[in-house]
Amino acid sequence: MIDYSPFWKTLKQSKESTYTLINTYHISSSTIDKLRKNKPLNTTTINDFCRILNCDVQDICRYVPSDEDQPL
């Protein structure tokens, strides 16, 4: 499972907020909701967050093994 908890820590340490992400950078509120619920995001969106927050991918998300992962 991809976990977005690093995103929230990175966001808190930055000068940005969910408000600025939505209103300045035009990130949709549904994307913010996906982050909150650990729902899938595309790599373009992750790239955008890395650019906005000036960080690495691991500052946005991490992989956590889970029984809820789909079978391979």
PDB file of N, CA, C, O and CB in Angstrom:
ATOM      1  N   MET A   1       0.845  -1.171   0.000  1.00  0.00           N
ATOM      2  CA  MET A   1       0.000   0.000   0.000  1.00  0.00           C
ATOM      3  C   MET A   1       0.894   1.240   0.000  1.00  0.00           C
ATOM      4  O   MET A   1       1.908   1.278   0.697  1.00  0.00           O
ATOM      5  CB  MET A   1      -0.963  -0.005   1.221  1.00  0.00           C
ATOM      6  N   ILE A   2       0.527   2.223  -0.760  1.00  0.00           N
ATOM      7  CA  ILE A   2       1.245   3.486  -0.755  1.00  0.00           C
ATOM      8  C   ILE A   2       0.639   4.363   0.337  1.00  0.00           C
ATOM      9  O   ILE A   2      -0.570   4.590   0.390  1.00  0.00           O
ATOM     10  CB  ILE A   2       1.179   4.189  -2.155  1.00  0.00           C
ATOM     11  N   ASP A   3       1.518   4.840   1.197  1.00  0.00           N
ATOM     12  CA  ASP A   3       1.109   5.653   2.338  1.00  0.00           C
ATOM     13  C   ASP A   3       1.607   7.081   2.117  1.00  0.00           C
ATOM     14  O   ASP A   3       2.778   7.298   1.807  1.00  0.00           O
ATOM     15  CB  ASP A   3       1.661   5.064   3.682  1.00  0.00           C
ATOM     16  N   TYR A   4       0.716   8.040   2.277  1.00  0.00           N
ATOM     17  CA  TYR A   4       1.060   9.435   2.047  1.00  0.00           C
ATOM     18  C   TYR A   4       1.321  10.214   3.331  1.00  0.00           C
ATOM     19  O   TYR A   4       1.320  11.445   3.307  1.00  0.00           O
ATOM     20  CB  TYR A   4      -0.035  10.097   1.279  1.00  0.00           C
ATOM     21  N   SER A   5       1.541   9.541   4.431  1.00  0.00           N
ATOM     22  CA  SER A   5       1.823  10.271   5.678  1.00  0.00           C
ATOM     23  C   SER A   5       3.081  11.141   5.580  1.00  0.00           C
ATOM     24  O   SER A   5       3.116  12.198   6.209  1.00  0.00           O
ATOM     25  CB  SER A   5       1.977   9.284   6.832  1.00  0.00           C
ATOM     26  N   PRO A   6       4.121  10.750   4.819  1.00  0.00           N
ATOM     27  CA  PRO A   6       5.263  11.669   4.685  1.00  0.00           C
ATOM     28  C   PRO A   6       4.873  13.015   4.054  1.00  0.00           C
ATOM     29  O   PRO A   6       5.472  14.047   4.356  1.00  0.00           O
ATOM     30  CB  PRO A   6       6.356  11.014   3.845  1.00  0.00           C
ATOM     31  N   PHE A   7       3.870  12.990   3.184  1.00  0.00           N
ATOM     32  CA  PHE A   7       3.418  14.236   2.560  1.00  0.00           C
ATOM     33  C   PHE A   7       2.990  15.251   3.605  1.00  0.00           C
ATOM     34  O   PHE A   7       3.350  16.425   3.523  1.00  0.00           O
ATOM     35  CB  PHE A   7       2.265  13.964   1.598  1.00  0.00           C
ATOM     36  N   TRP A   8       2.222  14.799   4.584  1.00  0.00           N
ATOM     37  CA  TRP A   8       1.681  15.721   5.586  1.00  0.00           C
ATOM     38  C   TRP A   8       2.783  16.326   6.447  1.00  0.00           C
ATOM     39  O   TRP A   8       2.706  17.491   6.835  1.00  0.00           O
ATOM     40  CB  TRP A   8       0.669  15.003   6.472  1.00  0.00           C
ATOM     41  N   LYS A   9       3.788  15.545   6.737  1.00  0.00           N
ATOM     42  CA  LYS A   9       4.931  16.054   7.494  1.00  0.00           C
ATOM     43  C   LYS A   9       5.700  17.075   6.656  1.00  0.00           C
ATOM     44  O   LYS A   9       6.080  18.136   7.153  1.00  0.00           O
ATOM     45  CB  LYS A   9       5.864  14.895   7.924  1.00  0.00           C
ATOM     46  N   THR A  10       5.924  16.750   5.394  1.00  0.00           N
ATOM     47  CA  THR A  10       6.627  17.652   4.487  1.00  0.00           C
ATOM     48  C   THR A  10       5.846  18.946   4.297  1.00  0.00           C
ATOM     49  O   THR A  10       6.420  20.035   4.308  1.00  0.00           O
ATOM     50  CB  THR A  10       6.864  16.974   3.134  1.00  0.00           C
ATOM     51  N   LEU A  11       4.548  18.820   4.125  1.00  0.00           N
ATOM     52  CA  LEU A  11       3.705  20.013   3.953  1.00  0.00           C
ATOM     53  C   LEU A  11       3.783  20.901   5.191  1.00  0.00           C
ATOM     54  O   LEU A  11       3.902  22.120   5.074  1.00  0.00           O
ATOM     55  CB  LEU A  11       2.235  19.611   3.676  1.00  0.00           C
ATOM     56  N   LYS A  12       3.717  20.311   6.346  1.00  0.00           N
ATOM     57  CA  LYS A  12       3.765  21.072   7.602  1.00  0.00           C
ATOM     58  C   LYS A  12       5.089  21.832   7.738  1.00  0.00           C
ATOM     59  O   LYS A  12       5.116  22.942   8.268  1.00  0.00           O
ATOM     60  CB  LYS A  12       3.572  20.127   8.808  1.00  0.00           C
ATOM     61  N   GLN A  13       6.175  21.241   7.264  1.00  0.00           N
ATOM     62  CA  GLN A  13       7.494  21.860   7.364  1.00  0.00           C
ATOM     63  C   GLN A  13       7.733  22.911   6.278  1.00  0.00           C
ATOM     64  O   GLN A  13       8.706  23.663   6.339  1.00  0.00           O
ATOM     65  CB  GLN A  13       8.566  20.794   7.286  1.00  0.00           C
ATOM     66  N   SER A  14       6.857  22.957   5.306  1.00  0.00           N
ATOM     67  CA  SER A  14       7.018  23.910   4.203  1.00  0.00           C
ATOM     68  C   SER A  14       6.244  25.193   4.508  1.00  0.00           C
ATOM     69  O   SER A  14       5.560  25.301   5.526  1.00  0.00           O
ATOM     70  CB  SER A  14       6.533  23.289   2.862  1.00  0.00           C
ATOM     71  N   LYS A  15       6.370  26.153   3.606  1.00  0.00           N
ATOM     72  CA  LYS A  15       5.606  27.399   3.731  1.00  0.00           C
ATOM     73  C   LYS A  15       4.213  27.267   3.112  1.00  0.00           C
ATOM     74  O   LYS A  15       3.413  28.201   3.174  1.00  0.00           O
ATOM     75  CB  LYS A  15       6.365  28.555   3.066  1.00  0.00           C
ATOM     76  N   GLU A  16       3.927  26.117   2.522  1.00  0.00           N
ATOM     77  CA  GLU A  16       2.647  25.893   1.838  1.00  0.00           C
ATOM     78  C   GLU A  16       1.615  25.296   2.802  1.00  0.00           C
ATOM     79  O   GLU A  16       1.939  24.867   3.910  1.00  0.00           O
ATOM     80  CB  GLU A  16       2.842  24.959   0.617  1.00  0.00           C
ATOM     81  N   SER A  17       0.373  25.286   2.342  1.00  0.00           N
ATOM     82  CA  SER A  17      -0.736  24.680   3.085  1.00  0.00           C
ATOM     83  C   SER A  17      -1.694  24.062   2.074  1.00  0.00           C
ATOM     84  O   SER A  17      -1.529  24.245   0.868  1.00  0.00           O
ATOM     85  CB  SER A  17      -1.472  25.738   3.993  1.00  0.00           C
ATOM     86  N   THR A  18      -2.675  23.344   2.551  1.00  0.00           N
ATOM     87  CA  THR A  18      -3.663  22.805   1.608  1.00  0.00           C
ATOM     88  C   THR A  18      -4.360  23.954   0.879  1.00  0.00           C
ATOM     89  O   THR A  18      -4.712  23.832  -0.294  1.00  0.00           O
ATOM     90  CB  THR A  18      -4.709  21.913   2.347  1.00  0.00           C
ATOM     91  N   TYR A  19      -4.554  25.068   1.584  1.00  0.00           N
ATOM     92  CA  TYR A  19      -5.174  26.241   0.958  1.00  0.00           C
ATOM     93  C   TYR A  19      -4.337  26.725  -0.227  1.00  0.00           C
ATOM     94  O   TYR A  19      -4.878  26.944  -1.311  1.00  0.00           O
ATOM     95  CB  TYR A  19      -5.345  27.379   1.990  1.00  0.00           C
ATOM     96  N   THR A  20      -3.031  26.894  -0.038  1.00  0.00           N
ATOM     97  CA  THR A  20      -2.197  27.381  -1.149  1.00  0.00           C
ATOM     98  C   THR A  20      -2.079  26.341  -2.254  1.00  0.00           C
ATOM     99  O   THR A  20      -1.998  26.693  -3.430  1.00  0.00           O
ATOM    100  CB  THR A  20      -0.799  27.758  -0.643  1.00  0.00           C
ATOM    101  N   LEU A  21      -2.068  25.066  -1.886  1.00  0.00           N
ATOM    102  CA  LEU A  21      -2.028  24.034  -2.930  1.00  0.00           C
ATOM    103  C   LEU A  21      -3.241  24.142  -3.841  1.00  0.00           C
ATOM    104  O   LEU A  21      -3.124  24.029  -5.061  1.00  0.00           O
ATOM    105  CB  LEU A  21      -1.963  22.630  -2.303  1.00  0.00           C
ATOM    106  N   ILE A  22      -4.394  24.359  -3.247  1.00  0.00           N
ATOM    107  CA  ILE A  22      -5.635  24.439  -4.020  1.00  0.00           C
ATOM    108  C   ILE A  22      -5.731  25.768  -4.772  1.00  0.00           C
ATOM    109  O   ILE A  22      -6.024  25.788  -5.968  1.00  0.00           O
ATOM    110  CB  ILE A  22      -6.852  24.267  -3.096  1.00  0.00           C
ATOM    111  N   ASN A  23      -5.485  26.864  -4.079  1.00  0.00           N
ATOM    112  CA  ASN A  23      -5.743  28.181  -4.665  1.00  0.00           C
ATOM    113  C   ASN A  23      -4.584  28.764  -5.471  1.00  0.00           C
ATOM    114  O   ASN A  23      -4.819  29.502  -6.428  1.00  0.00           O
ATOM    115  CB  ASN A  23      -6.096  29.131  -3.585  1.00  0.00           C
ATOM    116  N   THR A  24      -3.373  28.457  -5.118  1.00  0.00           N
ATOM    117  CA  THR A  24      -2.230  28.993  -5.854  1.00  0.00           C
ATOM    118  C   THR A  24      -1.765  28.039  -6.945  1.00  0.00           C
ATOM    119  O   THR A  24      -1.460  28.449  -8.065  1.00  0.00           O
ATOM    120  CB  THR A  24      -1.082  29.285  -4.901  1.00  0.00           C
ATOM    121  N   TYR A  25      -1.716  26.747  -6.590  1.00  0.00           N
ATOM    122  CA  TYR A  25      -1.162  25.758  -7.527  1.00  0.00           C
ATOM    123  C   TYR A  25      -2.237  24.949  -8.256  1.00  0.00           C
ATOM    124  O   TYR A  25      -1.921  24.090  -9.080  1.00  0.00           O
ATOM    125  CB  TYR A  25      -0.245  24.810  -6.785  1.00  0.00           C
ATOM    126  N   HIS A  26      -3.486  25.222  -7.956  1.00  0.00           N
ATOM    127  CA  HIS A  26      -4.629  24.593  -8.634  1.00  0.00           C
ATOM    128  C   HIS A  26      -4.665  23.072  -8.492  1.00  0.00           C
ATOM    129  O   HIS A  26      -5.061  22.361  -9.416  1.00  0.00           O
ATOM    130  CB  HIS A  26      -4.606  24.951 -10.096  1.00  0.00           C
ATOM    131  N   ILE A  27      -4.245  22.586  -7.327  1.00  0.00           N
ATOM    132  CA  ILE A  27      -4.400  21.171  -6.997  1.00  0.00           C
ATOM    133  C   ILE A  27      -5.853  20.995  -6.572  1.00  0.00           C
ATOM    134  O   ILE A  27      -6.363  21.771  -5.764  1.00  0.00           O
ATOM    135  CB  ILE A  27      -3.386  20.703  -5.857  1.00  0.00           C
ATOM    136  N   SER A  28      -6.505  20.003  -7.099  1.00  0.00           N
ATOM    137  CA  SER A  28      -7.926  19.841  -6.789  1.00  0.00           C
ATOM    138  C   SER A  28      -8.128  19.367  -5.352  1.00  0.00           C
ATOM    139  O   SER A  28      -7.273  18.693  -4.777  1.00  0.00           O
ATOM    140  CB  SER A  28      -8.574  18.852  -7.764  1.00  0.00           C
ATOM    141  N   SER A  29      -9.256  19.727  -4.798  1.00  0.00           N
ATOM    142  CA  SER A  29      -9.589  19.273  -3.445  1.00  0.00           C
ATOM    143  C   SER A  29      -9.767  17.758  -3.423  1.00  0.00           C
ATOM    144  O   SER A  29      -9.548  17.130  -2.387  1.00  0.00           O
ATOM    145  CB  SER A  29     -10.871  19.971  -2.935  1.00  0.00           C
ATOM    146  N   SER A  30     -10.155  17.168  -4.537  1.00  0.00           N
ATOM    147  CA  SER A  30     -10.277  15.709  -4.594  1.00  0.00           C
ATOM    148  C   SER A  30      -8.905  15.041  -4.498  1.00  0.00           C
ATOM    149  O   SER A  30      -8.790  13.947  -3.947  1.00  0.00           O
ATOM    150  CB  SER A  30     -10.984  15.281  -5.893  1.00  0.00           C
ATOM    151  N   THR A  31      -7.868  15.687  -5.027  1.00  0.00           N
ATOM    152  CA  THR A  31      -6.509  15.153  -4.890  1.00  0.00           C
ATOM    153  C   THR A  31      -6.061  15.206  -3.436  1.00  0.00           C
ATOM    154  O   THR A  31      -5.440  14.263  -2.946  1.00  0.00           O
ATOM    155  CB  THR A  31      -5.522  15.937  -5.779  1.00  0.00           C
ATOM    156  N   ILE A  32      -6.367  16.286  -2.749  1.00  0.00           N
ATOM    157  CA  ILE A  32      -6.049  16.398  -1.321  1.00  0.00           C
ATOM    158  C   ILE A  32      -6.786  15.313  -0.544  1.00  0.00           C
ATOM    159  O   ILE A  32      -6.234  14.716   0.380  1.00  0.00           O
ATOM    160  CB  ILE A  32      -6.423  17.804  -0.778  1.00  0.00           C
ATOM    161  N   ASP A  33      -8.022  15.065  -0.921  1.00  0.00           N
ATOM    162  CA  ASP A  33      -8.814  14.014  -0.276  1.00  0.00           C
ATOM    163  C   ASP A  33      -8.195  12.634  -0.521  1.00  0.00           C
ATOM    164  O   ASP A  33      -8.181  11.797   0.382  1.00  0.00           O
ATOM    165  CB  ASP A  33     -10.266  14.043  -0.792  1.00  0.00           C
ATOM    166  N   LYS A  34      -7.693  12.393  -1.715  1.00  0.00           N
ATOM    167  CA  LYS A  34      -7.016  11.124  -2.019  1.00  0.00           C
ATOM    168  C   LYS A  34      -5.788  10.938  -1.130  1.00  0.00           C
ATOM    169  O   LYS A  34      -5.521   9.836  -0.649  1.00  0.00           O
ATOM    170  CB  LYS A  34      -6.606  11.071  -3.507  1.00  0.00           C
ATOM    171  N   LEU A  35      -5.053  12.009  -0.920  1.00  0.00           N
ATOM    172  CA  LEU A  35      -3.895  11.941  -0.022  1.00  0.00           C
ATOM    173  C   LEU A  35      -4.325  11.566   1.396  1.00  0.00           C
ATOM    174  O   LEU A  35      -3.696  10.732   2.047  1.00  0.00           O
ATOM    175  CB  LEU A  35      -3.144  13.288  -0.008  1.00  0.00           C
ATOM    176  N   ARG A  36      -5.385  12.181   1.856  1.00  0.00           N
ATOM    177  CA  ARG A  36      -5.882  11.906   3.213  1.00  0.00           C
ATOM    178  C   ARG A  36      -6.296  10.446   3.376  1.00  0.00           C
ATOM    179  O   ARG A  36      -6.137   9.858   4.445  1.00  0.00           O
ATOM    180  CB  ARG A  36      -7.071  12.820   3.540  1.00  0.00           C
ATOM    181  N   LYS A  37      -6.825   9.874   2.305  1.00  0.00           N
ATOM    182  CA  LYS A  37      -7.368   8.505   2.363  1.00  0.00           C
ATOM    183  C   LYS A  37      -6.423   7.458   1.784  1.00  0.00           C
ATOM    184  O   LYS A  37      -6.804   6.298   1.629  1.00  0.00           O
ATOM    185  CB  LYS A  37      -8.685   8.443   1.624  1.00  0.00           C
ATOM    186  N   ASN A  38      -5.189   7.859   1.464  1.00  0.00           N
ATOM    187  CA  ASN A  38      -4.203   6.951   0.867  1.00  0.00           C
ATOM    188  C   ASN A  38      -4.724   6.262  -0.391  1.00  0.00           C
ATOM    189  O   ASN A  38      -4.488   5.074  -0.606  1.00  0.00           O
ATOM    190  CB  ASN A  38      -3.786   5.904   1.879  1.00  0.00           C
ATOM    191  N   LYS A  39      -5.423   7.013  -1.200  1.00  0.00           N
ATOM    192  CA  LYS A  39      -5.922   6.510  -2.482  1.00  0.00           C
ATOM    193  C   LYS A  39      -4.870   6.762  -3.559  1.00  0.00           C
ATOM    194  O   LYS A  39      -4.014   7.631  -3.394  1.00  0.00           O
ATOM    195  CB  LYS A  39      -7.278   7.187  -2.863  1.00  0.00           C
ATOM    196  N   PRO A  40      -4.924   6.015  -4.657  1.00  0.00           N
ATOM    197  CA  PRO A  40      -3.900   6.158  -5.701  1.00  0.00           C
ATOM    198  C   PRO A  40      -3.852   7.556  -6.325  1.00  0.00           C
ATOM    199  O   PRO A  40      -4.880   8.192  -6.560  1.00  0.00           O
ATOM    200  CB  PRO A  40      -4.144   5.140  -6.786  1.00  0.00           C
ATOM    201  N   LEU A  41      -2.635   8.006  -6.580  1.00  0.00           N
ATOM    202  CA  LEU A  41      -2.375   9.235  -7.326  1.00  0.00           C
ATOM    203  C   LEU A  41      -1.483   8.881  -8.504  1.00  0.00           C
ATOM    204  O   LEU A  41      -0.726   7.912  -8.443  1.00  0.00           O
ATOM    205  CB  LEU A  41      -1.712  10.335  -6.421  1.00  0.00           C
ATOM    206  N   ASN A  42      -1.567   9.650  -9.562  1.00  0.00           N
ATOM    207  CA  ASN A  42      -0.668   9.364 -10.681  1.00  0.00           C
ATOM    208  C   ASN A  42       0.702  10.007 -10.438  1.00  0.00           C
ATOM    209  O   ASN A  42       0.844  10.894  -9.597  1.00  0.00           O
ATOM    210  CB  ASN A  42      -1.276   9.875 -12.013  1.00  0.00           C
ATOM    211  N   THR A  43       1.673   9.558 -11.165  1.00  0.00           N
ATOM    212  CA  THR A  43       3.042  10.033 -10.954  1.00  0.00           C
ATOM    213  C   THR A  43       3.213  11.499 -11.352  1.00  0.00           C
ATOM    214  O   THR A  43       4.103  12.175 -10.837  1.00  0.00           O
ATOM    215  CB  THR A  43       4.019   9.171 -11.740  1.00  0.00           C
ATOM    216  N   THR A  44       2.393  11.987 -12.242  1.00  0.00           N
ATOM    217  CA  THR A  44       2.452  13.403 -12.600  1.00  0.00           C
ATOM    218  C   THR A  44       2.090  14.267 -11.401  1.00  0.00           C
ATOM    219  O   THR A  44       2.717  15.299 -11.162  1.00  0.00           O
ATOM    220  CB  THR A  44       1.513  13.706 -13.781  1.00  0.00           C
ATOM    221  N   THR A  45       1.095  13.854 -10.658  1.00  0.00           N
ATOM    222  CA  THR A  45       0.683  14.581  -9.461  1.00  0.00           C
ATOM    223  C   THR A  45       1.771  14.526  -8.393  1.00  0.00           C
ATOM    224  O   THR A  45       2.058  15.531  -7.742  1.00  0.00           O
ATOM    225  CB  THR A  45      -0.630  14.008  -8.911  1.00  0.00           C
ATOM    226  N   ILE A  46       2.371  13.364  -8.215  1.00  0.00           N
ATOM    227  CA  ILE A  46       3.469  13.238  -7.257  1.00  0.00           C
ATOM    228  C   ILE A  46       4.632  14.134  -7.680  1.00  0.00           C
ATOM    229  O   ILE A  46       5.256  14.787  -6.844  1.00  0.00           O
ATOM    230  CB  ILE A  46       3.933  11.763  -7.143  1.00  0.00           C
ATOM    231  N   ASN A  47       4.916  14.160  -8.971  1.00  0.00           N
ATOM    232  CA  ASN A  47       5.950  15.045  -9.503  1.00  0.00           C
ATOM    233  C   ASN A  47       5.624  16.513  -9.192  1.00  0.00           C
ATOM    234  O   ASN A  47       6.503  17.273  -8.788  1.00  0.00           O
ATOM    235  CB  ASN A  47       6.100  14.841 -11.025  1.00  0.00           C
ATOM    236  N   ASP A  48       4.377  16.901  -9.379  1.00  0.00           N
ATOM    237  CA  ASP A  48       3.957  18.273  -9.084  1.00  0.00           C
ATOM    238  C   ASP A  48       4.194  18.612  -7.608  1.00  0.00           C
ATOM    239  O   ASP A  48       4.687  19.693  -7.286  1.00  0.00           O
ATOM    240  CB  ASP A  48       2.469  18.467  -9.441  1.00  0.00           C
ATOM    241  N   PHE A  49       3.847  17.695  -6.730  1.00  0.00           N
ATOM    242  CA  PHE A  49       4.061  17.933  -5.298  1.00  0.00           C
ATOM    243  C   PHE A  49       5.551  18.077  -4.987  1.00  0.00           C
ATOM    244  O   PHE A  49       5.941  18.930  -4.190  1.00  0.00           O
ATOM    245  CB  PHE A  49       3.455  16.785  -4.464  1.00  0.00           C
ATOM    246  N   CYS A  50       6.369  17.258  -5.606  1.00  0.00           N
ATOM    247  CA  CYS A  50       7.823  17.365  -5.393  1.00  0.00           C
ATOM    248  C   CYS A  50       8.337  18.727  -5.846  1.00  0.00           C
ATOM    249  O   CYS A  50       9.190  19.319  -5.185  1.00  0.00           O
ATOM    250  CB  CYS A  50       8.568  16.242  -6.148  1.00  0.00           C
ATOM    251  N   ARG A  51       7.832  19.218  -6.952  1.00  0.00           N
ATOM    252  CA  ARG A  51       8.244  20.538  -7.455  1.00  0.00           C
ATOM    253  C   ARG A  51       7.754  21.655  -6.544  1.00  0.00           C
ATOM    254  O   ARG A  51       8.510  22.570  -6.216  1.00  0.00           O
ATOM    255  CB  ARG A  51       7.713  20.759  -8.878  1.00  0.00           C
ATOM    256  N   ILE A  52       6.505  21.583  -6.139  1.00  0.00           N
ATOM    257  CA  ILE A  52       5.922  22.623  -5.286  1.00  0.00           C
ATOM    258  C   ILE A  52       6.629  22.674  -3.931  1.00  0.00           C
ATOM    259  O   ILE A  52       6.965  23.748  -3.433  1.00  0.00           O
ATOM    260  CB  ILE A  52       4.415  22.374  -5.088  1.00  0.00           C
ATOM    261  N   LEU A  53       6.847  21.501  -3.349  1.00  0.00           N
ATOM    262  CA  LEU A  53       7.411  21.435  -2.002  1.00  0.00           C
ATOM    263  C   LEU A  53       8.938  21.322  -2.002  1.00  0.00           C
ATOM    264  O   LEU A  53       9.567  21.273  -0.945  1.00  0.00           O
ATOM    265  CB  LEU A  53       6.817  20.261  -1.258  1.00  0.00           C
ATOM    266  N   ASN A  54       9.519  21.281  -3.198  1.00  0.00           N
ATOM    267  CA  ASN A  54      10.973  21.171  -3.342  1.00  0.00           C
ATOM    268  C   ASN A  54      11.522  20.008  -2.503  1.00  0.00           C
ATOM    269  O   ASN A  54      12.357  20.191  -1.618  1.00  0.00           O
ATOM    270  CB  ASN A  54      11.653  22.494  -2.928  1.00  0.00           C
ATOM    271  N   CYS A  55      11.027  18.823  -2.813  1.00  0.00           N
ATOM    272  CA  CYS A  55      11.392  17.642  -2.034  1.00  0.00           C
ATOM    273  C   CYS A  55      11.533  16.422  -2.941  1.00  0.00           C
ATOM    274  O   CYS A  55      11.311  16.500  -4.149  1.00  0.00           O
ATOM    275  CB  CYS A  55      10.345  17.373  -0.939  1.00  0.00           C
ATOM    276  N   ASP A  56      11.902  15.306  -2.342  1.00  0.00           N
ATOM    277  CA  ASP A  56      12.031  14.038  -3.056  1.00  0.00           C
ATOM    278  C   ASP A  56      10.753  13.214  -2.922  1.00  0.00           C
ATOM    279  O   ASP A  56       9.904  13.488  -2.074  1.00  0.00           O
ATOM    280  CB  ASP A  56      13.237  13.241  -2.528  1.00  0.00           C
ATOM    281  N   VAL A  57      10.636  12.207  -3.772  1.00  0.00           N
ATOM    282  CA  VAL A  57       9.449  11.349  -3.759  1.00  0.00           C
ATOM    283  C   VAL A  57       9.209  10.742  -2.380  1.00  0.00           C
ATOM    284  O   VAL A  57       8.065  10.675  -1.929  1.00  0.00           O
ATOM    285  CB  VAL A  57       9.589  10.237  -4.797  1.00  0.00           C
ATOM    286  N   GLN A  58      10.259  10.304  -1.710  1.00  0.00           N
ATOM    287  CA  GLN A  58      10.086   9.677  -0.400  1.00  0.00           C
ATOM    288  C   GLN A  58       9.582  10.671   0.654  1.00  0.00           C
ATOM    289  O   GLN A  58       9.176  10.261   1.741  1.00  0.00           O
ATOM    290  CB  GLN A  58      11.404   9.063   0.059  1.00  0.00           C
ATOM    291  N   ASP A  59       9.605  11.962   0.342  1.00  0.00           N
ATOM    292  CA  ASP A  59       9.026  12.963   1.227  1.00  0.00           C
ATOM    293  C   ASP A  59       7.521  13.121   0.995  1.00  0.00           C
ATOM    294  O   ASP A  59       6.840  13.839   1.726  1.00  0.00           O
ATOM    295  CB  ASP A  59       9.728  14.301   1.028  1.00  0.00           C
ATOM    296  N   ILE A  60       7.024  12.447  -0.018  1.00  0.00           N
ATOM    297  CA  ILE A  60       5.606  12.488  -0.372  1.00  0.00           C
ATOM    298  C   ILE A  60       4.908  11.177  -0.028  1.00  0.00           C
ATOM    299  O   ILE A  60       3.796  11.182   0.501  1.00  0.00           O
ATOM    300  CB  ILE A  60       5.440  12.793  -1.859  1.00  0.00           C
ATOM    301  N   CYS A  61       5.552  10.067  -0.324  1.00  0.00           N
ATOM    302  CA  CYS A  61       4.908   8.773  -0.115  1.00  0.00           C
ATOM    303  C   CYS A  61       5.929   7.689   0.224  1.00  0.00           C
ATOM    304  O   CYS A  61       7.136   7.862   0.057  1.00  0.00           O
ATOM    305  CB  CYS A  61       4.113   8.372  -1.357  1.00  0.00           C
ATOM    306  N   ARG A  62       5.400   6.577   0.702  1.00  0.00           N
ATOM    307  CA  ARG A  62       6.241   5.416   1.003  1.00  0.00           C
ATOM    308  C   ARG A  62       5.401   4.163   0.822  1.00  0.00           C
ATOM    309  O   ARG A  62       4.173   4.202   0.909  1.00  0.00           O
ATOM    310  CB  ARG A  62       6.831   5.493   2.456  1.00  0.00           C
ATOM    311  N   TYR A  63       6.072   3.064   0.573  1.00  0.00           N
ATOM    312  CA  TYR A  63       5.397   1.777   0.432  1.00  0.00           C
ATOM    313  C   TYR A  63       5.363   1.073   1.784  1.00  0.00           C
ATOM    314  O   TYR A  63       6.374   0.979   2.480  1.00  0.00           O
ATOM    315  CB  TYR A  63       6.105   0.893  -0.630  1.00  0.00           C
ATOM    316  N   VAL A  64       4.177   0.580   2.140  1.00  0.00           N
ATOM    317  CA  VAL A  64       3.995  -0.185   3.375  1.00  0.00           C
ATOM    318  C   VAL A  64       3.299  -1.490   2.990  1.00  0.00           C
ATOM    319  O   VAL A  64       2.189  -1.448   2.460  1.00  0.00           O
ATOM    320  CB  VAL A  64       3.157   0.628   4.457  1.00  0.00           C
ATOM    321  N   PRO A  65       3.912  -2.641   3.238  1.00  0.00           N
ATOM    322  CA  PRO A  65       3.236  -3.903   2.935  1.00  0.00           C
ATOM    323  C   PRO A  65       1.899  -3.977   3.673  1.00  0.00           C
ATOM    324  O   PRO A  65       1.777  -3.550   4.821  1.00  0.00           O
ATOM    325  CB  PRO A  65       4.130  -5.106   3.319  1.00  0.00           C
ATOM    326  N   SER A  66       0.915  -4.523   2.989  1.00  0.00           N
ATOM    327  CA  SER A  66      -0.425  -4.578   3.567  1.00  0.00           C
ATOM    328  C   SER A  66      -1.172  -5.811   3.073  1.00  0.00           C
ATOM    329  O   SER A  66      -0.977  -6.253   1.940  1.00  0.00           O
ATOM    330  CB  SER A  66      -1.214  -3.304   3.222  1.00  0.00           C
ATOM    331  N   ASP A  67      -2.015  -6.356   3.919  1.00  0.00           N
ATOM    332  CA  ASP A  67      -2.876  -7.461   3.525  1.00  0.00           C
ATOM    333  C   ASP A  67      -3.958  -7.005   2.547  1.00  0.00           C
ATOM    334  O   ASP A  67      -4.610  -7.831   1.908  1.00  0.00           O
ATOM    335  CB  ASP A  67      -3.513  -8.093   4.755  1.00  0.00           C
ATOM    336  N   GLU A  68      -4.145  -5.711   2.436  1.00  0.00           N
ATOM    337  CA  GLU A  68      -5.160  -5.176   1.543  1.00  0.00           C
ATOM    338  C   GLU A  68      -4.640  -4.992   0.106  1.00  0.00           C
ATOM    339  O   GLU A  68      -5.408  -4.643  -0.791  1.00  0.00           O
ATOM    340  CB  GLU A  68      -5.666  -3.852   2.084  1.00  0.00           C
ATOM    341  N   ASP A  69      -3.352  -5.224  -0.106  1.00  0.00           N
ATOM    342  CA  ASP A  69      -2.812  -5.126  -1.463  1.00  0.00           C
ATOM    343  C   ASP A  69      -3.488  -6.142  -2.368  1.00  0.00           C
ATOM    344  O   ASP A  69      -3.844  -7.240  -1.939  1.00  0.00           O
ATOM    345  CB  ASP A  69      -1.284  -5.342  -1.464  1.00  0.00           C
ATOM    346  N   GLN A  70      -3.657  -5.764  -3.611  1.00  0.00           N
ATOM    347  CA  GLN A  70      -4.269  -6.695  -4.558  1.00  0.00           C
ATOM    348  C   GLN A  70      -3.325  -7.860  -4.829  1.00  0.00           C
ATOM    349  O   GLN A  70      -2.108  -7.679  -4.812  1.00  0.00           O
ATOM    350  CB  GLN A  70      -4.631  -5.977  -5.876  1.00  0.00           C
ATOM    351  N   PRO A  71      -3.859  -9.042  -5.075  1.00  0.00           N
ATOM    352  CA  PRO A  71      -2.994 -10.184  -5.371  1.00  0.00           C
ATOM    353  C   PRO A  71      -2.231  -9.970  -6.686  1.00  0.00           C
ATOM    354  O   PRO A  71      -2.723  -9.329  -7.615  1.00  0.00           O
ATOM    355  CB  PRO A  71      -3.829 -11.481  -5.444  1.00  0.00           C
ATOM    356  N   LEU A  72      -1.044 -10.512  -6.733  1.00  0.00           N
ATOM    357  CA  LEU A  72      -0.246 -10.406  -7.956  1.00  0.00           C
ATOM    358  C   LEU A  72      -0.483 -11.599  -8.844  1.00  0.00           C
ATOM    359  O   LEU A  72       0.101 -11.691  -9.924  1.00  0.00           O
ATOM    360  CB  LEU A  72       1.242 -10.283  -7.630  1.00  0.00           C
TER     361      LEU A  72
END
